[in-house]
Amino acid sequence: MEKFDLDSKPTLFDKFKWWLQDVRYYPKEFATGVKNLWKWFPTIWKDRDWDTHFIYEILKVKITNQSKYISDHNRYTMAKRDAEIMMLVTRLIQRCQDDTYDMEYMDYHESEIFHNKIEGKDLYEIDVKIKSENFKEYFAKYPRQYKRVLNGEINMFQRDISDKTDNIIAMEIAHENQKRCRKLLHKILEENLEKWWD
């Protein structure tokens, strides 16, 4: 076995030997790099530095690719389960990107928006009139969150409960649910990210 002194500097001959050992992998590594460029091109093309939507998009594509790789190769006993958890993460990312829970309460009411010109100015004010609402059904869907709003545990708008309309209560539940979705996403990532390798 060849002895190697950690304190000595590698010679040019040592570097050449190491290069010869690695050179056989270069064509495969080059091909993989080209495939990665092709695979990532649509995502990178649409990437912008504006907000978390684009950070989530890159993370979602990476986890989707890794999930497929781990599932297809199936090299360890928990591979299929890890791939399932990864796809759960991508679905949660999509819900964060779409503001699924933040917008959900809007399905339970119908409103009309008016743009009223401010007298003497070249400005408009927005006036929202609720035509119909079914927030009771929404509250029944999330009874625990509804109780927490009424108890003051959730009070995003810093209002007394007597000042809260059903619309405000619904908005607070929606924001809380969206926050819970983000927390669940990050908790799953924190608990599993280091385990996802093949």
C-alpha positions as CSV (number, residue, x, y, z in Angstrom):
1,M,0.0,0.0,0.0
2,E,1.3,3.4,-0.9
3,K,2.2,5.7,2.0
4,F,1.1,9.2,1.9
5,D,2.4,11.9,4.2
6,L,-0.3,14.5,5.0
7,D,2.3,17.2,5.7
8,S,4.0,16.9,2.3
9,K,2.8,18.8,-0.7
10,P,1.6,16.6,-3.6
11,T,4.0,16.4,-6.5
12,L,3.1,17.1,-10.1
13,F,3.4,13.3,-10.6
14,D,0.8,12.7,-7.8
15,K,-1.6,15.2,-9.3
16,F,-1.2,13.5,-12.7
17,K,-1.9,10.0,-11.2
18,W,-5.1,11.3,-9.5
19,W,-6.2,13.0,-12.7
20,L,-5.7,9.7,-14.7
21,Q,-7.8,7.9,-12.1
22,D,-10.6,10.5,-12.4
23,V,-10.5,11.1,-16.2
24,R,-12.6,8.0,-17.0
25,Y,-15.6,9.7,-15.2
26,Y,-15.3,13.0,-17.1
27,P,-17.5,12.0,-20.1
28,K,-20.3,10.7,-17.8
29,E,-20.1,13.8,-15.6
30,F,-20.2,16.0,-18.7
31,A,-23.3,14.2,-20.0
32,T,-24.9,14.5,-16.6
33,G,-24.2,18.3,-16.6
34,V,-25.7,18.7,-20.0
35,K,-28.8,16.7,-19.0
36,N,-29.1,18.9,-15.8
37,L,-28.9,22.1,-17.9
38,W,-31.7,20.8,-20.2
39,K,-33.8,19.6,-17.2
40,W,-33.4,22.9,-15.2
41,F,-33.7,25.3,-18.2
42,P,-37.5,26.0,-18.0
43,T,-37.3,26.6,-14.2
44,I,-34.3,28.9,-14.4
45,W,-35.7,30.7,-17.4
46,K,-38.8,31.6,-15.4
47,D,-36.9,32.4,-12.2
48,R,-37.1,35.9,-10.8
49,D,-35.6,37.4,-7.6
50,W,-38.9,38.9,-6.4
51,D,-40.2,36.8,-3.6
52,T,-40.6,33.4,-1.9
53,H,-42.7,32.0,-4.8
54,F,-39.5,31.6,-6.9
55,I,-37.4,30.2,-4.0
56,Y,-40.2,27.6,-3.4
57,E,-40.3,26.8,-7.1
58,I,-36.6,25.9,-7.2
59,L,-37.0,23.8,-4.0
60,K,-40.1,22.1,-5.4
61,V,-38.4,21.2,-8.7
62,K,-35.3,19.9,-6.9
63,I,-37.3,17.8,-4.4
64,T,-39.5,16.4,-7.3
65,N,-36.4,15.4,-9.2
66,Q,-34.8,13.8,-6.2
67,S,-38.0,12.0,-5.3
68,K,-38.2,10.4,-8.7
69,Y,-34.5,9.4,-8.6
70,I,-34.8,7.8,-5.2
71,S,-38.0,6.1,-6.0
72,D,-36.7,4.7,-9.4
73,H,-33.5,3.4,-7.9
74,N,-35.0,2.0,-4.7
75,R,-31.6,1.3,-3.2
76,Y,-32.6,1.2,0.5
77,T,-35.6,0.0,2.5
78,M,-37.2,3.4,3.1
79,A,-36.7,4.7,-0.4
80,K,-40.4,4.6,-1.5
81,R,-41.5,6.1,1.8
82,D,-39.0,8.9,1.5
83,A,-40.2,9.6,-2.1
84,E,-43.8,9.8,-0.8
85,I,-42.8,12.3,1.9
86,M,-40.9,14.3,-0.7
87,M,-44.0,14.5,-2.9
88,L,-46.0,15.6,0.2
89,V,-43.5,18.4,0.6
90,T,-44.0,19.5,-3.0
91,R,-47.8,19.6,-2.5
92,L,-47.3,21.7,0.6
93,I,-44.9,24.0,-1.3
94,Q,-47.6,24.4,-4.0
95,R,-50.2,25.3,-1.4
96,C,-47.8,27.9,0.0
97,Q,-47.2,29.3,-3.5
98,D,-50.9,29.5,-4.3
99,D,-51.9,30.9,-0.9
100,T,-54.4,28.1,-0.8
101,Y,-55.6,28.7,2.8
102,D,-55.2,32.5,2.7
103,M,-57.7,32.6,-0.2
104,E,-60.0,29.8,0.9
105,Y,-62.3,32.0,2.9
106,M,-63.2,33.9,-0.3
107,D,-65.1,30.9,-1.5
108,Y,-67.6,31.5,1.3
109,H,-68.7,34.9,0.3
110,E,-69.5,37.0,-2.7
111,S,-68.7,40.6,-2.9
112,E,-68.8,43.6,-5.3
113,I,-66.0,46.0,-5.6
114,F,-66.6,49.7,-6.5
115,H,-64.1,52.3,-7.4
116,N,-65.4,55.7,-6.3
117,K,-63.7,58.8,-7.5
118,I,-62.6,61.1,-4.7
119,E,-64.1,64.5,-5.2
120,G,-61.6,67.2,-6.3
121,K,-58.8,64.7,-6.8
122,D,-57.6,62.4,-9.6
123,L,-57.8,59.4,-7.2
124,Y,-60.2,56.6,-6.5
125,E,-61.1,54.8,-3.3
126,I,-62.1,51.1,-3.2
127,D,-65.4,50.2,-1.6
128,V,-66.2,46.5,-1.1
129,K,-69.8,45.4,-0.5
130,I,-70.5,41.8,0.5
131,K,-73.5,40.6,-1.5
132,S,-73.8,37.2,0.2
133,E,-71.8,35.1,2.7
134,N,-71.8,31.6,4.1
135,F,-69.1,32.0,6.8
136,K,-70.9,29.6,9.2
137,E,-70.0,26.7,6.9
138,Y,-66.4,27.9,6.8
139,F,-66.3,28.2,10.6
140,A,-67.8,24.7,10.9
141,K,-64.9,23.4,8.7
142,Y,-62.3,24.8,11.2
143,P,-64.0,24.8,14.6
144,R,-60.7,24.7,16.6
145,Q,-59.4,27.8,14.8
146,Y,-62.7,29.5,15.2
147,K,-62.7,29.0,18.9
148,R,-59.1,30.3,19.1
149,V,-60.1,33.5,17.3
150,L,-63.0,34.0,19.7
151,N,-60.7,33.3,22.7
152,G,-58.3,35.9,21.4
153,E,-55.5,33.4,20.8
154,I,-55.5,34.3,17.2
155,N,-55.7,38.1,16.8
156,M,-53.8,39.1,13.7
157,F,-55.6,42.4,13.3
158,Q,-55.3,43.3,17.0
159,R,-59.0,44.0,17.5
160,D,-61.4,43.3,20.3
161,I,-63.7,40.4,19.6
162,S,-66.7,42.8,19.7
163,D,-65.2,44.7,16.7
164,K,-64.7,41.6,14.6
165,T,-67.1,40.9,11.8
166,D,-67.6,37.4,10.4
167,N,-65.4,38.5,7.5
168,I,-62.6,39.5,9.8
169,I,-62.9,36.3,11.8
170,A,-62.7,34.3,8.5
171,M,-59.7,36.2,7.4
172,E,-57.9,35.5,10.7
173,I,-58.7,31.8,10.4
174,A,-57.4,31.8,6.8
175,H,-54.1,33.5,7.7
176,E,-53.6,31.1,10.6
177,N,-54.2,28.1,8.4
178,Q,-51.7,29.4,5.8
179,K,-49.2,29.9,8.6
180,R,-49.8,26.3,9.8
181,C,-49.2,25.0,6.3
182,R,-45.8,26.8,6.1
183,K,-44.9,25.5,9.6
184,L,-45.8,22.0,8.6
185,L,-43.7,22.3,5.4
186,H,-40.7,23.5,7.3
187,K,-41.1,21.0,10.1
188,I,-41.1,18.1,7.6
189,L,-38.1,19.5,5.8
190,E,-36.2,20.0,9.1
191,E,-36.9,16.4,10.2
192,N,-36.2,14.7,6.8
193,L,-33.9,16.7,4.6
194,E,-30.7,15.2,6.0
195,K,-32.1,11.7,5.4
196,W,-32.8,12.2,1.7
197,W,-29.8,10.8,-0.1
198,D,-29.0,7.8,-2.2
